Amino acid sequence: MTPGRTADAPDAGRFVVVGCGTVVPEPDRGASCYWVETGPVRALLDTGPGLLQAMARLGLPWAGITDVVLTHFHADHAGGLPGLLFTLTYGLLPAVRQAPLDVWGPPGTRRLLERLADAYGEFVHDPGFPLRVHDLPPGGEAMLGGAVRLRTLPVPHTETSQAVRLETGFGPVVYTGDTGPNEALGAFAADAGLLVCECSLPDSHAIDTHLSPTSVASLAAAARPGRLLLTHVYPQFRSRADVPALVTAAGWSGPVELAVEGWTHPG
């Protein structure tokens, strides 16, 4: 699929996969990053390396980003943030961005930006436009752009990892980020139009901090999303197996697809 609005919902918005890879470099997949466009909001969920080039390839209006939502601070999910801020500071010259940018994340997000400023320079603190950084408490919520409800749920990956749920104009979108099995995720993702779910490893290598086909199938059966999108699948696994078929065989009877750059919902 390619990015674009559908004819039946021209104004509701869209979700676009910008990056769906892992820490392993791949020629056709950047690391974790997803575009959500709804109402006044143009948000990125995670900012993995490669996001800027991918947004350019996909024709996404990167200059109009209003919000960044981080699920956790691992480099394949947050490592592209300094480059994004640098581009928004200097990449529009001779024009200068005026609109604010809100960065939302787990506890420690403000501290992360402080450390990035120490390493990269003052543009991280003062990019030439208002930069508003928000630490969301476990289970916290916020309104993006005064219009889009964001909720978070602590998940087992790092000490502060969170899944996120956005109530968009095209239905609820839930993104697990990186997570291990968690019974609370089923209720959190209930009735989502789209569940973007990591499926990092095969069942034979299942661990407590990542999902595999059987645990993904259990989560989907509890949440019953309209569409299940598998992402963050390690290439060592993906190249040897039909991962959606494994999730189906493990007990999920609904639609399931494998994320690729440019995959779009609705669509």
Residue pairs with C-beta under 8 A, 6 or more apart in sequence:
1 262
1 263
1 264
1 267
2 58
2 262
2 264
3 14
3 16
3 35
3 58
3 59
3 60
3 262
3 264
4 14
4 264
4 267
5 11
5 12
5 13
5 14
5 266
6 266
6 267
8 266
9 169
9 170
9 266
11 169
12 38
12 168
12 169
12 170
12 266
13 36
13 37
13 38
13 39
13 168
13 169
13 170
14 35
14 36
14 37
14 38
14 170
14 264
14 265
14 266
14 267
15 34
15 35
15 36
15 37
15 168
15 170
15 173
15 194
15 196
15 264
15 265
16 34
16 35
16 37
16 58
16 60
16 262
16 263
16 264
17 34
17 35
17 229
17 231
17 259
17 260
17 261
17 262
17 263
17 264
18 30
18 33
18 34
18 35
18 44
18 51
18 54
18 55
18 58
18 60
18 261
19 29
19 30
19 31
19 32
19 33
19 34
19 48
19 50
19 51
19 54
19 261
20 29
20 30
20 32
20 231
20 232
20 233
20 259
20 260
20 261
20 263
21 29
21 30
21 31
21 32
21 48
21 50
21 76
21 232
21 235
22 31
22 76
22 200
22 232
22 233
22 234
22 235
23 31
23 74
23 75
23 76
24 234
24 235
24 236
26 235
28 260
28 261
29 260
29 261
30 48
30 49
30 50
30 51
30 53
30 54
30 261
31 48
31 49
31 50
31 51
31 75
31 76
31 77
31 79
31 80
32 46
32 48
32 76
32 77
32 177
32 231
32 232
33 44
33 45
33 46
33 47
33 48
33 50
33 51
33 54
33 80
34 44
34 45
34 46
34 175
34 196
35 42
35 43
35 44
35 55
35 58
35 60
36 42
36 43
36 44
36 45
36 166
36 168
36 173
37 43
38 148
38 166
38 168
38 169
38 170
39 145
39 147
39 148
39 168
39 169
40 66
40 145
40 146
40 147
41 66
41 67
41 144
41 145
41 147
41 148
42 61
42 64
42 65
42 66
42 67
43 65
43 66
43 67
43 68
43 69
43 144
43 148
43 166
44 51
44 65
44 67
44 68
44 69
44 84
45 69
45 71
45 164
45 175
46 69
46 70
46 71
46 77
46 78
46 175
46 177
47 68
47 70
47 77
47 78
47 79
47 80
47 81
47 84
48 76
48 77
48 78
48 79
48 80
49 75
49 76
49 79
49 80
49 83
50 80
51 80
51 83
51 84
52 62
52 80
52 83
52 84
52 87
54 261
55 62
56 62
57 261
57 262
58 261
58 262
62 87
63 88
63 91
63 92
63 97
64 99
65 84
65 88
65 101
66 99
66 100
66 101
66 102
66 144
66 145
67 101
67 102
67 103
67 104
67 144
67 145
68 81
68 84
68 101
68 102
68 103
68 104
69 104
69 105
69 144
69 150
69 164
70 77
70 78
70 81
70 103
70 104
70 105
70 106
70 109
71 77
71 105
71 106
71 161
71 162
71 163
71 164
71 175
71 177
71 178
72 78
72 106
72 157
72 158
72 160
72 161
72 162
72 177
72 178
73 105
73 106
73 108
73 112
73 158
73 160
74 158
74 178
77 177
77 178
78 105
78 112
81 103
81 116
82 116
82 119
82 120
82 124
85 101
85 123
85 124
85 127
85 131
86 120
86 123
88 97
88 101
88 127
88 129
89 97
89 123
89 127
89 128
89 129
90 123
96 128
96 129
97 127
97 128
97 129
98 129
99 129
99 130
100 129
100 130
100 131
100 132
101 127
101 129
101 130
101 131
101 132
102 132
102 133
102 134
102 144
103 109
103 113
103 131
103 132
103 133
103 134
104 134
104 136
104 142
104 144
104 150
105 112
105 134
105 135
105 136
105 162
106 135
106 136
106 138
106 152
106 160
106 161
106 162
107 135
107 136
107 137
107 138
107 160
108 135
108 160
109 133
109 134
109 135
109 136
110 133
110 135
113 124
113 125
113 131
113 133
114 125
116 124
117 124
117 125
125 131
134 142
136 142
136 150
136 152
136 162
138 152
138 154
138 160
138 162
139 151
139 152
139 153
139 154
140 151
140 152
141 149
141 150
141 151
141 152
142 149
142 150
143 149
143 150
144 150
144 166
148 166
148 167
148 168
149 166
149 167
150 164
150 165
150 166
151 164
151 165
151 188
152 162
152 163
152 164
152 165
153 162
153 163
153 164
153 165
153 182
153 184
153 185
153 188
154 160
154 161
154 162
155 161
155 162
155 163
155 176
155 177
155 178
155 179
155 180
155 182
155 185
156 179
156 180
156 181
156 182
156 208
156 209
157 177
157 178
157 179
157 180
157 209
157 210
158 178
161 177
161 178
161 179
162 177
163 174
163 175
163 176
163 177
163 179
163 185
163 188
163 189
164 174
164 175
164 177
165 172
165 173
165 174
165 175
165 188
165 189
165 192
166 172
166 173
166 174
170 193
170 265
170 266
171 192
171 193
171 194
171 226
172 191
172 192
172 193
172 194
173 192
173 193
173 194
173 196
173 265
174 188
174 189
174 192
174 194
174 195
174 196
174 223
174 225
175 196
176 185
176 189
176 195
176 196
176 197
176 198
176 211
176 219
177 198
178 198
178 200
178 209
178 210
178 232
179 185
179 198
179 209
179 210
179 211
180 207
180 208
180 209
180 210
180 211
180 215
181 208
181 211
181 215
181 218
181 219
183 222
185 219
185 222
185 223
186 218
186 219
186 221
186 222
186 223
187 222
187 223
188 223
189 195
189 219
189 222
189 223
189 225
190 222
190 223
190 224
191 223
191 224
191 225
192 223
192 225
192 226
193 225
193 226
193 227
193 265
194 225
194 226
194 227
194 229
194 265
195 219
195 220
195 223
195 225
195 227
195 228
195 229
196 229
196 231
196 259
197 211
197 216
197 219
197 220
197 228
197 229
197 230
197 231
198 210
198 211
198 230
198 231
198 232
198 233
199 211
199 212
199 213
199 216
199 230
199 231
199 232
199 233
199 243
199 247
200 210
200 211
200 212
200 232
200 233
200 234
200 237
201 207
201 210
201 211
201 212
201 234
201 237
202 212
202 213
202 237
202 241
202 246
203 212
203 213
203 214
203 246
203 250
205 212
205 237
206 212
206 214
206 215
211 219
213 243
213 246
213 247
213 249
213 250
214 250
214 251
216 228
216 230
216 247
216 250
216 252
217 247
217 248
217 250
217 251
217 252
218 250
218 251
220 228
220 247
220 252
220 254
220 256
221 251
221 252
224 254
225 254
226 255
227 255
227 257
227 265
228 247
228 252
228 254
228 255
228 256
228 257
229 256
229 257
229 258
229 259
229 263
229 265
230 243
230 244
230 247
230 256
230 257
230 258
230 259
231 259
233 243
233 258
233 259
237 243
238 258
243 258
244 256
244 257
244 258
247 256
248 256
257 263
